[in-house]
Amino acid sequence: MYCLGYGEKDLTNEPHHPRRDGTPQFWKIFNACDNPIENLEDFRPVRRETSYPQRLRNKINLLKSLRAKGIWLVDASIVAVYGNGEGFSMRSRAEVLRMSWESYTREVVTTAYPERVICVGKGVARVVKNDLQALFPGRYEVIP
C-alpha cells in the first residue's frame, strides 16, 4: 500500500499540502527490490531530480512491477503515528504498533503466506520481532 500523493505536492494540487512530507527512503527500498543498484544514480527515477510527470510514471510502473512479482508493502500500524514528530511519545508509538500488529496486521501478513518478510525500521522490529521469529523462522530480516 502506498499513497502517491504523499510526497508529491503537484499531484494533490492542494495549497494546504504539507511543505515537508513523503518518505523517499521507501521509494529507494522499492526501487532496490526491483532494480540492481550499483550507485546513488540508480535511484534517480524515483527522486526529485526527475521531472514530476516522469517520476510519477516511474513510481506507478515500479508499483505495478513489484505487484507482478508478488512484492507488497504492509504498514505495521493501521494509523499514522509520525505526524511531524508531534503527538506521540516513543512508548505510545510502540503501543499503537503493538495493538495494530496484534489485532490486525499480523493476520494480514501471515495469511498472505509470504516467502520472505522484510521489516523496515528498528522501532517496528522491536515490537514485532518475537512474532517474526516464531512465524517466519529464517524467512525475515530487518532493515534499520
N, CA, C and O atoms as CSV, one atom per row, in Angstrom:
chain,resi,resn,atom,element,x,y,z
A,1,MET,N,N,0.848,-1.164,0.000
A,1,MET,CA,C,0.000,0.000,0.000
A,1,MET,C,C,0.892,1.223,0.000
A,1,MET,O,O,1.921,1.260,0.675
A,2,TYR,N,N,0.497,2.198,-0.744
A,2,TYR,CA,C,1.248,3.441,-0.765
A,2,TYR,C,C,0.384,4.505,-1.404
A,2,TYR,O,O,-0.348,4.228,-2.354
A,3,CYS,N,N,0.462,5.710,-0.894
A,3,CYS,CA,C,-0.295,6.823,-1.447
A,3,CYS,C,C,0.645,7.661,-2.302
A,3,CYS,O,O,1.602,8.241,-1.788
A,4,LEU,N,N,0.383,7.726,-3.587
A,4,LEU,CA,C,1.246,8.506,-4.480
A,4,LEU,C,C,1.217,9.992,-4.147
A,4,LEU,O,O,2.164,10.711,-4.465
A,5,GLY,N,N,0.149,10.463,-3.514
A,5,GLY,CA,C,0.063,11.875,-3.142
A,5,GLY,C,C,0.994,12.254,-2.016
A,5,GLY,O,O,1.312,13.430,-1.838
A,6,TYR,N,N,1.432,11.276,-1.258
A,6,TYR,CA,C,2.343,11.532,-0.151
A,6,TYR,C,C,3.720,11.814,-0.729
A,6,TYR,O,O,4.345,10.939,-1.328
A,7,GLY,N,N,4.182,13.032,-0.545
A,7,GLY,CA,C,5.480,13.424,-1.086
A,7,GLY,C,C,5.395,14.021,-2.472
A,7,GLY,O,O,6.415,14.426,-3.028
A,8,GLU,N,N,4.206,14.087,-3.044
A,8,GLU,CA,C,4.032,14.626,-4.390
A,8,GLU,C,C,3.009,15.761,-4.363
A,8,GLU,O,O,1.840,15.570,-4.697
A,9,LYS,N,N,3.470,16.934,-3.964
A,9,LYS,CA,C,2.584,18.087,-3.841
A,9,LYS,C,C,1.880,18.412,-5.156
A,9,LYS,O,O,0.714,18.805,-5.157
A,10,ASP,N,N,2.583,18.249,-6.266
A,10,ASP,CA,C,1.970,18.548,-7.565
A,10,ASP,C,C,0.777,17.638,-7.857
A,10,ASP,O,O,-0.145,18.041,-8.566
A,11,LEU,N,N,0.785,16.440,-7.330
A,11,LEU,CA,C,-0.303,15.503,-7.569
A,11,LEU,C,C,-1.574,15.938,-6.857
A,11,LEU,O,O,-2.668,15.824,-7.410
A,12,THR,N,N,-1.437,16.431,-5.639
A,12,THR,CA,C,-2.627,16.827,-4.890
A,12,THR,C,C,-3.142,18.189,-5.329
A,12,THR,O,O,-4.338,18.460,-5.223
A,13,ASN,N,N,-2.245,19.061,-5.828
A,13,ASN,CA,C,-2.621,20.404,-6.256
A,13,ASN,C,C,-3.437,21.107,-5.174
A,13,ASN,O,O,-4.427,21.782,-5.453
A,14,GLU,N,N,-2.997,20.928,-3.950
A,14,GLU,CA,C,-3.707,21.432,-2.783
A,14,GLU,C,C,-2.818,22.454,-2.075
A,14,GLU,O,O,-1.689,22.127,-1.707
A,15,PRO,N,N,-3.299,23.685,-1.876
A,15,PRO,CA,C,-2.463,24.703,-1.225
A,15,PRO,C,C,-2.094,24.354,0.223
A,15,PRO,O,O,-1.119,24.888,0.752
A,16,HIS,N,N,-2.851,23.476,0.863
A,16,HIS,CA,C,-2.580,23.095,2.252
A,16,HIS,C,C,-1.741,21.829,2.362
A,16,HIS,O,O,-1.529,21.306,3.456
A,17,HIS,N,N,-1.274,21.349,1.235
A,17,HIS,CA,C,-0.396,20.165,1.261
A,17,HIS,C,C,0.830,20.504,2.110
A,17,HIS,O,O,1.436,21.557,1.910
A,18,PRO,N,N,1.210,19.639,3.052
A,18,PRO,CA,C,2.368,19.939,3.908
A,18,PRO,C,C,3.628,20.201,3.085
A,18,PRO,O,O,3.883,19.525,2.088
A,19,ARG,N,N,4.405,21.180,3.510
A,19,ARG,CA,C,5.651,21.505,2.807
A,19,ARG,C,C,6.607,20.328,2.809
A,19,ARG,O,O,7.221,20.013,1.790
A,20,ARG,N,N,6.729,19.681,3.955
A,20,ARG,CA,C,7.660,18.557,4.077
A,20,ARG,C,C,6.874,17.299,4.358
A,20,ARG,O,O,6.395,17.087,5.473
A,21,ASP,N,N,6.745,16.484,3.365
A,21,ASP,CA,C,6.130,15.186,3.570
A,21,ASP,C,C,6.798,14.204,2.620
A,21,ASP,O,O,7.638,14.580,1.802
A,22,GLY,N,N,6.429,12.993,2.736
A,22,GLY,CA,C,6.991,11.979,1.859
A,22,GLY,C,C,8.000,11.109,2.577
A,22,GLY,O,O,8.524,11.460,3.634
A,23,THR,N,N,8.251,9.981,1.978
A,23,THR,CA,C,9.203,9.027,2.534
A,23,THR,C,C,10.084,8.508,1.403
A,23,THR,O,O,9.900,7.387,0.931
A,24,PRO,N,N,11.038,9.325,0.973
A,24,PRO,CA,C,11.876,8.905,-0.151
A,24,PRO,C,C,12.638,7.618,0.122
A,24,PRO,O,O,12.979,6.892,-0.812
A,25,GLN,N,N,12.909,7.328,1.387
A,25,GLN,CA,C,13.638,6.095,1.686
A,25,GLN,C,C,12.829,4.858,1.293
A,25,GLN,O,O,13.414,3.845,0.908
A,26,PHE,N,N,11.506,4.917,1.381
A,26,PHE,CA,C,10.701,3.772,0.968
A,26,PHE,C,C,10.745,3.591,-0.546
A,26,PHE,O,O,10.797,2.465,-1.042
A,27,TRP,N,N,10.725,4.696,-1.272
A,27,TRP,CA,C,10.839,4.580,-2.728
A,27,TRP,C,C,12.198,4.005,-3.114
A,27,TRP,O,O,12.306,3.270,-4.096
A,28,LYS,N,N,13.216,4.330,-2.359
A,28,LYS,CA,C,14.538,3.745,-2.635
A,28,LYS,C,C,14.517,2.240,-2.364
A,28,LYS,O,O,15.082,1.462,-3.132
A,29,ILE,N,N,13.872,1.832,-1.283
A,29,ILE,CA,C,13.766,0.399,-0.980
A,29,ILE,C,C,12.977,-0.302,-2.074
A,29,ILE,O,O,13.392,-1.355,-2.559
A,30,PHE,N,N,11.830,0.278,-2.472
A,30,PHE,CA,C,11.040,-0.325,-3.545
A,30,PHE,C,C,11.878,-0.460,-4.815
A,30,PHE,O,O,11.896,-1.509,-5.458
A,31,ASN,N,N,12.565,0.616,-5.156
A,31,ASN,CA,C,13.384,0.625,-6.369
A,31,ASN,C,C,14.452,-0.466,-6.303
A,31,ASN,O,O,14.719,-1.141,-7.297
A,32,ALA,N,N,15.062,-0.633,-5.128
A,32,ALA,CA,C,16.110,-1.644,-4.968
A,32,ALA,C,C,15.535,-3.067,-5.009
A,32,ALA,O,O,16.252,-4.011,-5.340
A,33,CYS,N,N,14.258,-3.226,-4.677
A,33,CYS,CA,C,13.623,-4.546,-4.769
A,33,CYS,C,C,13.397,-4.950,-6.221
A,33,CYS,O,O,13.238,-6.133,-6.524
A,34,ASP,N,N,13.383,-3.980,-7.106
A,34,ASP,CA,C,13.020,-4.242,-8.493
A,34,ASP,C,C,14.162,-4.006,-9.487
A,34,ASP,O,O,14.065,-4.399,-10.650
A,35,ASN,N,N,15.228,-3.373,-9.034
A,35,ASN,CA,C,16.312,-2.995,-9.937
A,35,ASN,C,C,17.667,-3.214,-9.275
A,35,ASN,O,O,17.799,-3.064,-8.061
A,36,PRO,N,N,18.665,-3.565,-10.064
A,36,PRO,CA,C,20.014,-3.641,-9.485
A,36,PRO,C,C,20.493,-2.235,-9.127
A,36,PRO,O,O,20.321,-1.295,-9.903
A,37,ILE,N,N,21.088,-2.106,-7.963
A,37,ILE,CA,C,21.580,-0.807,-7.504
A,37,ILE,C,C,23.101,-0.885,-7.370
A,37,ILE,O,O,23.631,-1.671,-6.585
A,38,GLU,N,N,23.775,-0.072,-8.136
A,38,GLU,CA,C,25.236,-0.022,-8.064
A,38,GLU,C,C,25.735,1.270,-7.456
A,38,GLU,O,O,26.813,1.303,-6.863
A,39,ASN,N,N,24.949,2.354,-7.600
A,39,ASN,CA,C,25.339,3.636,-7.024
A,39,ASN,C,C,24.092,4.488,-6.828
A,39,ASN,O,O,22.997,4.090,-7.225
A,40,LEU,N,N,24.254,5.647,-6.223
A,40,LEU,CA,C,23.109,6.506,-5.911
A,40,LEU,C,C,22.343,6.947,-7.145
A,40,LEU,O,O,21.143,7.208,-7.067
A,41,GLU,N,N,23.012,7.032,-8.269
A,41,GLU,CA,C,22.357,7.427,-9.516
A,41,GLU,C,C,21.232,6.451,-9.895
A,41,GLU,O,O,20.277,6.836,-10.569
A,42,ASP,N,N,21.347,5.211,-9.469
A,42,ASP,CA,C,20.332,4.205,-9.791
A,42,ASP,C,C,18.990,4.486,-9.118
A,42,ASP,O,O,17.982,3.874,-9.473
A,43,PHE,N,N,18.967,5.408,-8.148
A,43,PHE,CA,C,17.715,5.793,-7.501
A,43,PHE,C,C,17.044,6.982,-8.194
A,43,PHE,O,O,15.925,7.350,-7.835
A,44,ARG,N,N,17.699,7.575,-9.162
A,44,ARG,CA,C,17.200,8.787,-9.817
A,44,ARG,C,C,15.754,8.671,-10.313
A,44,ARG,O,O,15.017,9.648,-10.181
A,45,PRO,N,N,15.305,7.560,-10.868
A,45,PRO,CA,C,13.930,7.516,-11.389
A,45,PRO,C,C,12.853,7.869,-10.367
A,45,PRO,O,O,11.775,8.318,-10.756
A,46,VAL,N,N,13.110,7.682,-9.078
A,46,VAL,CA,C,12.091,7.958,-8.062
A,46,VAL,C,C,12.456,9.148,-7.181
A,46,VAL,O,O,11.781,9.411,-6.186
A,47,ARG,N,N,13.499,9.858,-7.533
A,47,ARG,CA,C,13.935,11.004,-6.728
A,47,ARG,C,C,13.525,12.324,-7.374
A,47,ARG,O,O,13.159,12.370,-8.549
A,48,ARG,N,N,13.594,13.375,-6.599
A,48,ARG,CA,C,13.167,14.713,-7.025
A,48,ARG,C,C,13.906,15.243,-8.254
A,48,ARG,O,O,13.381,16.112,-8.950
A,49,GLU,N,N,15.092,14.751,-8.534
A,49,GLU,CA,C,15.830,15.248,-9.692
A,49,GLU,C,C,15.114,14.920,-10.997
A,49,GLU,O,O,15.329,15.581,-12.013
A,50,THR,N,N,14.270,13.909,-10.964
A,50,THR,CA,C,13.487,13.527,-12.139
A,50,THR,C,C,12.241,14.392,-12.187
A,50,THR,O,O,11.633,14.660,-11.151
A,51,SER,N,N,11.856,14.830,-13.375
A,51,SER,CA,C,10.693,15.706,-13.504
A,51,SER,C,C,9.465,15.036,-12.891
A,51,SER,O,O,9.343,13.811,-12.890
A,52,TYR,N,N,8.569,15.857,-12.376
A,52,TYR,CA,C,7.374,15.337,-11.721
A,52,TYR,C,C,6.593,14.350,-12.591
A,52,TYR,O,O,6.290,13.250,-12.127
A,53,PRO,N,N,6.256,14.705,-13.844
A,53,PRO,CA,C,5.464,13.745,-14.630
A,53,PRO,C,C,6.190,12.411,-14.837
A,53,PRO,O,O,5.577,11.348,-14.743
A,54,GLN,N,N,7.485,12.470,-15.114
A,54,GLN,CA,C,8.230,11.236,-15.338
A,54,GLN,C,C,8.393,10.451,-14.039
A,54,GLN,O,O,8.286,9.225,-14.038
A,55,ARG,N,N,8.651,11.154,-12.931
A,55,ARG,CA,C,8.814,10.492,-11.633
A,55,ARG,C,C,7.530,9.766,-11.242
A,55,ARG,O,O,7.578,8.643,-10.741
A,56,LEU,N,N,6.389,10.401,-11.469
A,56,LEU,CA,C,5.115,9.775,-11.136
A,56,LEU,C,C,4.897,8.526,-11.999
A,56,LEU,O,O,4.471,7.488,-11.493
A,57,ARG,N,N,5.187,8.629,-13.294
A,57,ARG,CA,C,5.080,7.447,-14.160
A,57,ARG,C,C,6.021,6.346,-13.674
A,57,ARG,O,O,5.654,5.171,-13.653
A,58,ASN,N,N,7.238,6.736,-13.283
A,58,ASN,CA,C,8.207,5.751,-12.782
A,58,ASN,C,C,7.694,5.057,-11.533
A,58,ASN,O,O,7.836,3.842,-11.393
A,59,LYS,N,N,7.098,5.821,-10.623
A,59,LYS,CA,C,6.591,5.242,-9.384
A,59,LYS,C,C,5.422,4.290,-9.658
A,59,LYS,O,O,5.337,3.214,-9.066
A,60,ILE,N,N,4.537,4.689,-10.548
A,60,ILE,CA,C,3.408,3.821,-10.888
A,60,ILE,C,C,3.911,2.530,-11.533
A,60,ILE,O,O,3.463,1.438,-11.182
A,61,ASN,N,N,4.839,2.660,-12.470
A,61,ASN,CA,C,5.391,1.467,-13.124
A,61,ASN,C,C,6.129,0.581,-12.124
A,61,ASN,O,O,6.062,-0.645,-12.206
A,62,LEU,N,N,6.824,1.199,-11.192
A,62,LEU,CA,C,7.537,0.439,-10.166
A,62,LEU,C,C,6.554,-0.354,-9.305
A,62,LEU,O,O,6.770,-1.537,-9.043
A,63,LEU,N,N,5.475,0.296,-8.867
A,63,LEU,CA,C,4.477,-0.403,-8.053
A,63,LEU,C,C,3.829,-1.544,-8.833
A,63,LEU,O,O,3.583,-2.612,-8.273
A,64,LYS,N,N,3.553,-1.330,-10.109
A,64,LYS,CA,C,2.984,-2.402,-10.935
A,64,LYS,C,C,3.956,-3.567,-11.067
A,64,LYS,O,O,3.559,-4.730,-10.994
A,65,SER,N,N,5.222,-3.251,-11.260
A,65,SER,CA,C,6.234,-4.294,-11.393
A,65,SER,C,C,6.386,-5.086,-10.094
A,65,SER,O,O,6.483,-6.313,-10.114
A,66,LEU,N,N,6.405,-4.372,-8.963
A,66,LEU,CA,C,6.500,-5.052,-7.673
A,66,LEU,C,C,5.287,-5.950,-7.449
A,66,LEU,O,O,5.425,-7.083,-6.988
A,67,ARG,N,N,4.101,-5.443,-7.774
A,67,ARG,CA,C,2.881,-6.242,-7.618
A,67,ARG,C,C,2.961,-7.519,-8.459
A,67,ARG,O,O,2.597,-8.600,-7.995
A,68,ALA,N,N,3.442,-7.383,-9.700
A,68,ALA,CA,C,3.551,-8.544,-10.587
A,68,ALA,C,C,4.520,-9.585,-10.024
A,68,ALA,O,O,4.378,-10.778,-10.294
A,69,LYS,N,N,5.495,-9.137,-9.247
A,69,LYS,CA,C,6.474,-10.041,-8.646
A,69,LYS,C,C,6.025,-10.542,-7.277
A,69,LYS,O,O,6.715,-11.348,-6.653
A,70,GLY,N,N,4.868,-10.065,-6.808
A,70,GLY,CA,C,4.367,-10.502,-5.511
A,70,GLY,C,C,5.011,-9.783,-4.345
A,70,GLY,O,O,5.018,-10.306,-3.230
A,71,ILE,N,N,5.552,-8.599,-4.573
A,71,ILE,CA,C,6.186,-7.818,-3.505
A,71,ILE,C,C,5.190,-6.765,-3.037
A,71,ILE,O,O,4.723,-5.939,-3.821
A,72,TRP,N,N,4.872,-6.808,-1.733
A,72,TRP,CA,C,3.871,-5.916,-1.171
A,72,TRP,C,C,4.413,-5.197,0.056
A,72,TRP,O,O,5.244,-5.739,0.785
A,73,LEU,N,N,3.946,-3.991,0.280
A,73,LEU,CA,C,4.250,-3.243,1.498
A,73,LEU,C,C,3.004,-3.228,2.354
A,73,LEU,O,O,1.919,-2.880,1.889
A,74,VAL,N,N,3.165,-3.606,3.600
A,74,VAL,CA,C,2.074,-3.532,4.562
A,74,VAL,C,C,2.600,-2.763,5.757
A,74,VAL,O,O,3.609,-3.145,6.350
A,75,ASP,N,N,1.929,-1.687,6.111
A,75,ASP,CA,C,2.342,-0.904,7.264
A,75,ASP,C,C,1.952,-1.652,8.534
A,75,ASP,O,O,0.834,-2.157,8.641
A,76,ALA,N,N,2.867,-1.722,9.491
A,76,ALA,CA,C,2.584,-2.422,10.744
A,76,ALA,C,C,1.486,-1.727,11.536
A,76,ALA,O,O,0.758,-2.379,12.286
A,77,SER,N,N,1.358,-0.420,11.380
A,77,SER,CA,C,0.350,0.332,12.108
A,77,SER,C,C,-0.815,0.676,11.191
A,77,SER,O,O,-0.616,1.051,10.035
A,78,ILE,N,N,-2.003,0.549,11.700
A,78,ILE,CA,C,-3.177,0.884,10.900
A,78,ILE,C,C,-3.520,2.371,10.990
A,78,ILE,O,O,-4.438,2.838,10.316
A,79,VAL,N,N,-2.785,3.117,11.821
A,79,VAL,CA,C,-2.972,4.567,11.925
A,79,VAL,C,C,-1.611,5.246,11.875
A,79,VAL,O,O,-0.596,4.646,12.228
A,80,ALA,N,N,-1.596,6.498,11.437
A,80,ALA,CA,C,-0.347,7.259,11.365
A,80,ALA,C,C,0.060,7.702,12.770
A,80,ALA,O,O,-0.756,8.220,13.532
A,81,VAL,N,N,1.333,7.491,13.099
A,81,VAL,CA,C,1.817,7.891,14.421
A,81,VAL,C,C,3.053,8.781,14.331
A,81,VAL,O,O,3.714,9.033,15.339
A,82,TYR,N,N,3.364,9.251,13.137
A,82,TYR,CA,C,4.583,10.035,12.958
A,82,TYR,C,C,4.299,11.421,12.402
A,82,TYR,O,O,5.000,11.867,11.494
A,83,GLY,N,N,3.304,12.106,12.913
A,83,GLY,CA,C,2.930,13.423,12.419
A,83,GLY,C,C,3.886,14.514,12.839
A,83,GLY,O,O,3.749,15.060,13.934
A,84,ASN,N,N,4.852,14.849,12.000
A,84,ASN,CA,C,5.812,15.924,12.244
A,84,ASN,C,C,6.517,15.807,13.586
A,84,ASN,O,O,6.924,16.816,14.163
A,85,GLY,N,N,6.665,14.599,14.084
A,85,GLY,CA,C,7.352,14.387,15.345
A,85,GLY,C,C,6.568,14.834,16.557
A,85,GLY,O,O,7.122,14.920,17.653
A,86,GLU,N,N,5.282,15.121,16.384
A,86,GLU,CA,C,4.467,15.625,17.492
A,86,GLU,C,C,3.401,14.606,17.878
A,86,GLU,O,O,3.028,13.743,17.083
A,87,GLY,N,N,2.927,14.720,19.093
A,87,GLY,CA,C,1.730,13.992,19.473
A,87,GLY,C,C,1.919,12.631,20.087
A,87,GLY,O,O,1.108,12.238,20.927
A,88,PHE,N,N,2.933,11.892,19.724
A,88,PHE,CA,C,3.119,10.546,20.244
A,88,PHE,C,C,4.515,10.401,20.833
A,88,PHE,O,O,5.507,10.747,20.191
A,89,SER,N,N,4.586,9.893,22.039
A,89,SER,CA,C,5.880,9.547,22.608
A,89,SER,C,C,6.345,8.245,21.973
A,89,SER,O,O,5.549,7.545,21.348
A,90,MET,N,N,7.611,7.913,22.123
A,90,MET,CA,C,8.114,6.651,21.582
A,90,MET,C,C,7.360,5.469,22.194
A,90,MET,O,O,7.073,4.487,21.509
A,91,ARG,N,N,7.044,5.569,23.477
A,91,ARG,CA,C,6.295,4.498,24.137
A,91,ARG,C,C,4.902,4.358,23.547
A,91,ARG,O,O,4.431,3.246,23.307
A,92,SER,N,N,4.232,5.508,23.308
A,92,SER,CA,C,2.897,5.471,22.708
A,92,SER,C,C,2.951,4.897,21.304
A,92,SER,O,O,2.071,4.127,20.920
A,93,ARG,N,N,3.971,5.258,20.530
A,93,ARG,CA,C,4.109,4.723,19.173
A,93,ARG,C,C,4.240,3.204,19.220
A,93,ARG,O,O,3.614,2.491,18.436
A,94,ALA,N,N,5.050,2.727,20.134
A,94,ALA,CA,C,5.240,1.278,20.266
A,94,ALA,C,C,3.923,0.604,20.655
A,94,ALA,O,O,3.616,-0.482,20.162
A,95,GLU,N,N,3.149,1.235,21.531
A,95,GLU,CA,C,1.869,0.667,21.939
A,95,GLU,C,C,0.887,0.612,20.769
A,95,GLU,O,O,0.175,-0.378,20.598
A,96,VAL,N,N,0.850,1.680,19.961
A,96,VAL,CA,C,-0.028,1.696,18.788
A,96,VAL,C,C,0.409,0.614,17.811
A,96,VAL,O,O,-0.427,-0.116,17.280
A,97,LEU,N,N,1.712,0.504,17.568
A,97,LEU,CA,C,2.214,-0.536,16.671
A,97,LEU,C,C,1.845,-1.928,17.176
A,97,LEU,O,O,1.383,-2.773,16.409
A,98,ARG,N,N,2.051,-2.158,18.458
A,98,ARG,CA,C,1.744,-3.465,19.038
A,98,ARG,C,C,0.252,-3.791,18.895
A,98,ARG,O,O,-0.110,-4.896,18.491
A,99,MET,N,N,-0.601,-2.829,19.227
A,99,MET,CA,C,-2.046,-3.060,19.122
A,99,MET,C,C,-2.451,-3.316,17.670
A,99,MET,O,O,-3.249,-4.213,17.396
A,100,SER,N,N,-1.910,-2.540,16.753
A,100,SER,CA,C,-2.227,-2.725,15.333
A,100,SER,C,C,-1.763,-4.089,14.851
A,100,SER,O,O,-2.496,-4.807,14.170
A,101,TRP,N,N,-0.527,-4.437,15.218
A,101,TRP,CA,C,0.040,-5.723,14.795
A,101,TRP,C,C,-0.775,-6.885,15.352
A,101,TRP,O,O,-1.140,-7.802,14.616
A,102,GLU,N,N,-1.057,-6.845,16.636
A,102,GLU,CA,C,-1.739,-7.972,17.275
A,102,GLU,C,C,-3.205,-8.091,16.870
A,102,GLU,O,O,-3.741,-9.197,16.816
A,103,SER,N,N,-3.856,-6.972,16.587
A,103,SER,CA,C,-5.282,-7.031,16.292
A,103,SER,C,C,-5.600,-7.099,14.798
A,103,SER,O,O,-6.728,-7.419,14.425
A,104,TYR,N,N,-4.617,-6.801,13.936
A,104,TYR,CA,C,-4.945,-6.777,12.517
A,104,TYR,C,C,-3.790,-7.207,11.600
A,104,TYR,O,O,-3.914,-8.176,10.852
A,105,THR,N,N,-2.691,-6.494,11.665
A,105,THR,CA,C,-1.647,-6.640,10.656
A,105,THR,C,C,-0.985,-8.011,10.664
A,105,THR,O,O,-0.666,-8.542,9.600
A,106,ARG,N,N,-0.773,-8.589,11.830
A,106,ARG,CA,C,-0.154,-9.918,11.901
A,106,ARG,C,C,-0.931,-10.924,11.067
A,106,ARG,O,O,-0.336,-11.710,10.329
A,107,GLU,N,N,-2.260,-10.907,11.178
A,107,GLU,CA,C,-3.080,-11.843,10.410
A,107,GLU,C,C,-3.006,-11.545,8.913
A,107,GLU,O,O,-2.972,-12.466,8.098
A,108,VAL,N,N,-2.983,-10.272,8.552
A,108,VAL,CA,C,-2.853,-9.908,7.132
A,108,VAL,C,C,-1.570,-10.496,6.558
A,108,VAL,O,O,-1.572,-11.067,5.467
A,109,VAL,N,N,-0.479,-10.353,7.298
A,109,VAL,CA,C,0.807,-10.849,6.809
A,109,VAL,C,C,0.835,-12.374,6.792
A,109,VAL,O,O,1.252,-12.965,5.796
A,110,THR,N,N,0.406,-13.015,7.857
A,110,THR,CA,C,0.504,-14.478,7.910
A,110,THR,C,C,-0.409,-15.160,6.894
A,110,THR,O,O,-0.036,-16.187,6.326
A,111,THR,N,N,-1.587,-14.610,6.658
A,111,THR,CA,C,-2.499,-15.244,5.702
A,111,THR,C,C,-2.077,-15.016,4.256
A,111,THR,O,O,-2.627,-15.643,3.351
A,112,ALA,N,N,-1.114,-14.133,4.024
A,112,ALA,CA,C,-0.572,-13.944,2.676
A,112,ALA,C,C,0.483,-15.009,2.362
A,112,ALA,O,O,0.904,-15.140,1.212
A,113,TYR,N,N,0.908,-15.763,3.365
A,113,TYR,CA,C,1.917,-16.816,3.217
A,113,TYR,C,C,3.153,-16.333,2.453
A,113,TYR,O,O,3.511,-16.903,1.423
A,114,PRO,N,N,3.803,-15.281,2.962
A,114,PRO,CA,C,4.953,-14.734,2.236
A,114,PRO,C,C,6.168,-15.663,2.275
A,114,PRO,O,O,6.401,-16.373,3.253
A,115,GLU,N,N,6.930,-15.637,1.189
A,115,GLU,CA,C,8.188,-16.385,1.162
A,115,GLU,C,C,9.208,-15.725,2.083
A,115,GLU,O,O,9.987,-16.404,2.751
A,116,ARG,N,N,9.194,-14.380,2.109
A,116,ARG,CA,C,10.113,-13.614,2.955
A,116,ARG,C,C,9.377,-12.403,3.500
A,116,ARG,O,O,8.426,-11.905,2.898
A,117,VAL,N,N,9.837,-11.944,4.650
A,117,VAL,CA,C,9.314,-10.729,5.258
A,117,VAL,C,C,10.493,-9.823,5.550
A,117,VAL,O,O,11.478,-10.236,6.163
A,118,ILE,N,N,10.379,-8.586,5.105
A,118,ILE,CA,C,11.402,-7.584,5.412
A,118,ILE,C,C,10.739,-6.556,6.306
A,118,ILE,O,O,9.775,-5.903,5.905
A,119,CYS,N,N,11.245,-6.414,7.498
A,119,CYS,CA,C,10.728,-5.453,8.465
A,119,CYS,C,C,11.575,-4.189,8.350
A,119,CYS,O,O,12.790,-4.233,8.545
A,120,VAL,N,N,10.941,-3.073,8.035
A,120,VAL,CA,C,11.661,-1.813,7.852
A,120,VAL,C,C,11.548,-0.986,9.123
A,120,VAL,O,O,10.457,-0.570,9.515
A,121,GLY,N,N,12.687,-0.753,9.758
A,121,GLY,CA,C,12.744,0.097,10.938
A,121,GLY,C,C,13.016,-0.673,12.221
A,121,GLY,O,O,12.370,-1.681,12.508
A,122,LYS,N,N,13.987,-0.178,12.990
A,122,LYS,CA,C,14.331,-0.833,14.259
A,122,LYS,C,C,13.203,-0.734,15.270
A,122,LYS,O,O,12.973,-1.665,16.042
A,123,GLY,N,N,12.496,0.396,15.270
A,123,GLY,CA,C,11.386,0.555,16.210
A,123,GLY,C,C,10.276,-0.441,15.941
A,123,GLY,O,O,9.720,-1.020,16.874
A,124,VAL,N,N,9.949,-0.646,14.681
A,124,VAL,CA,C,8.933,-1.639,14.322
A,124,VAL,C,C,9.431,-3.028,14.700
A,124,VAL,O,O,8.681,-3.833,15.251
A,125,ALA,N,N,10.694,-3.305,14.404
A,125,ALA,CA,C,11.263,-4.624,14.700
A,125,ALA,C,C,11.211,-4.935,16.191
A,125,ALA,O,O,10.949,-6.075,16.574
A,126,ARG,N,N,11.457,-3.939,17.036
A,126,ARG,CA,C,11.396,-4.184,18.484
A,126,ARG,C,C,10.009,-4.682,18.888
A,126,ARG,O,O,9.878,-5.489,19.808
A,127,VAL,N,N,8.984,-4.201,18.201
A,127,VAL,CA,C,7.614,-4.563,18.548
A,127,VAL,C,C,7.229,-5.933,17.988
A,127,VAL,O,O,6.557,-6.705,18.673
A,128,VAL,N,N,7.639,-6.249,16.758
A,128,VAL,CA,C,7.135,-7.459,16.091
A,128,VAL,C,C,8.158,-8.582,15.973
A,128,VAL,O,O,7.832,-9.650,15.455
A,129,LYS,N,N,9.377,-8.372,16.435
A,129,LYS,CA,C,10.451,-9.338,16.201
A,129,LYS,C,C,10.152,-10.741,16.749
A,129,LYS,O,O,10.408,-11.732,16.065
A,130,ASN,N,N,9.624,-10.835,17.949
A,130,ASN,CA,C,9.327,-12.167,18.508
A,130,ASN,C,C,8.350,-12.933,17.633
A,130,ASN,O,O,8.521,-14.130,17.401
A,131,ASP,N,N,7.318,-12.240,17.143
A,131,ASP,CA,C,6.363,-12.890,16.244
A,131,ASP,C,C,7.027,-13.271,14.923
A,131,ASP,O,O,6.783,-14.359,14.402
A,132,LEU,N,N,7.857,-12.393,14.382
A,132,LEU,CA,C,8.530,-12.709,13.120
A,132,LEU,C,C,9.414,-13.941,13.276
A,132,LEU,O,O,9.463,-14.794,12.390
A,133,GLN,N,N,10.111,-14.028,14.405
A,133,GLN,CA,C,10.961,-15.198,14.652
A,133,GLN,C,C,10.126,-16.470,14.733
A,133,GLN,O,O,10.521,-17.511,14.208
A,134,ALA,N,N,8.979,-16.385,15.385
A,134,ALA,CA,C,8.131,-17.567,15.560
A,134,ALA,C,C,7.387,-17.937,14.269
A,134,ALA,O,O,7.271,-19.115,13.931
A,135,LEU,N,N,6.888,-16.932,13.559
A,135,LEU,CA,C,6.056,-17.186,12.384
A,135,LEU,C,C,6.846,-17.410,11.099
A,135,LEU,O,O,6.406,-18.138,10.209
A,136,PHE,N,N,8.019,-16.778,11.007
A,136,PHE,CA,C,8.801,-16.834,9.772
A,136,PHE,C,C,10.266,-17.155,10.067
A,136,PHE,O,O,11.150,-16.399,9.665
A,137,PRO,N,N,10.538,-18.256,10.757
A,137,PRO,CA,C,11.929,-18.551,11.121
A,137,PRO,C,C,12.810,-18.675,9.874
A,137,PRO,O,O,12.533,-19.459,8.966
A,138,GLY,N,N,13.872,-17.881,9.862
A,138,GLY,CA,C,14.804,-17.901,8.740
A,138,GLY,C,C,14.280,-17.235,7.482
A,138,GLY,O,O,14.954,-17.241,6.452
A,139,ARG,N,N,13.069,-16.652,7.552
A,139,ARG,CA,C,12.477,-16.039,6.362
A,139,ARG,C,C,12.185,-14.557,6.552
A,139,ARG,O,O,11.381,-13.982,5.818
A,140,TYR,N,N,12.834,-13.935,7.536
A,140,TYR,CA,C,12.599,-12.496,7.722
A,140,TYR,C,C,13.941,-11.826,7.981
A,140,TYR,O,O,14.914,-12.457,8.394
A,141,GLU,N,N,13.955,-10.523,7.721
A,141,GLU,CA,C,15.116,-9.721,8.060
A,141,GLU,C,C,14.639,-8.321,8.409
A,141,GLU,O,O,13.519,-7.921,8.093
A,142,VAL,N,N,15.526,-7.591,9.072
A,142,VAL,CA,C,15.213,-6.233,9.497
A,142,VAL,C,C,16.136,-5.276,8.776
A,142,VAL,O,O,17.352,-5.472,8.767
A,143,ILE,N,N,15.572,-4.238,8.169
A,143,ILE,CA,C,16.355,-3.144,7.601
A,143,ILE,C,C,16.182,-1.953,8.527
A,143,ILE,O,O,15.074,-1.433,8.662
A,144,PRO,N,N,17.266,-1.507,9.171
A,144,PRO,CA,C,17.123,-0.414,10.128
A,144,PRO,C,C,16.648,0.879,9.466
A,144,PRO,O,O,16.480,1.893,10.143
